[in-house]
Amino acid sequence: MGYKNKKSLVKQIEENLTNKLAIGESKHQAKRTEEGIRGKIYSYNTLKNYMQHANYFAQYCKENHNCKTLEQCRQYVDEWLKSRENLSSYTLKMEACALAKLYDCSTTDFIKTKSRSRSDITRSRNDVENDKHFNEEKHKDFVEFCRSTGLRREELKYLTGDKLIYRDGEPYVIVDKGSKGGRYREAPVRGNIELVEKKMQEAGTNKVFEKIPSHADIHSYRADYATAYYKEIARDIKDIPFDKVNKGSGFKYQSEVYCCRSDKQGIKYDKVAMKQVTEALGHSRIDVIADHYLHI
């Protein structure tokens, strides 16, 4: 059979992944179903990243094996991932996830990729080139707003002034648009509360920020927010009770204490405070903020 008039690999990838978009659906609820989240993509940013890495794979298959369909490419996934072992574990994991989504399977169906570690993370942990092109003093109010709310870039993009509410006298920002997986949350305002209230009230029903500075390191401001919020509510580790007994050793331990591993080994956090901060950031797992947000 010839391949005349067949769709290109790029087009096949675009159609395959775009058909899996589930914008507006709850990823959190989907995880509770038997079907789960397999076969669905919950954000445009994830779609963009998956397309990028899937196209790298398709180009490899086309150049090295003359593949013309995604079905023909499938047999070379392991070969491709093995050829990419020089990349960081995070990039390699992204490529595996992209292909698993493309082929409606799990990353466990492919060869095992190297484990991810904090030492591989470069985002927002050191000075980067973009930081040199962003004047924080010029955008002082924007930076303070970010550090006081912990919102993501997309969440800031869609935020309107009428999303400020109060619970028992405490200010919260309603996040119902632009959030990861379309999840609703109420983010407690910390830090410069007066500035946040002023910016929200001035905006009214309009957007709080007409334009989000492209070079602003939003992730680092979210980390600042998370760290400050955690310090505010966390208990001293020595004050957390030894409330459980290890069945094997018989020793008591603190079930509400999170013990870090790898390059943060020896550092301990209050799990109760971590859970509260995790929810404020719009995540669901406390290990995420331990690895990516808390710099204490």
Buried (B, 14 or more C-beta within 10 A) or exposed (E): EEEEEEBEBBEBBBEBBEEBBBEEBBBBEBEEEEEEBEEBBBBEEBBEBBBEBBBEBBEBBBEEEEBBBBEBBBEBBEBBBEEBEEBBBBBBBBBBBBBBBBBEBEBEEBBEBEEBBBEBBEEBBEEEEEBEEBEBEEBEBBBBBBBBBBBBBBBBBBBBBBBBEEEEEEBBBBBBBBBBBBBEBBBBBBBBBEBBBEBBEEBEEEBBBEEBBEEBBBBBBBBBBBBBBBEEBBBEBEEBEEEEEEEEEEEEEBEBBBBBEEEBEEBBBBBBBBBBBBBBBBBBEBEEBBBBBBEE
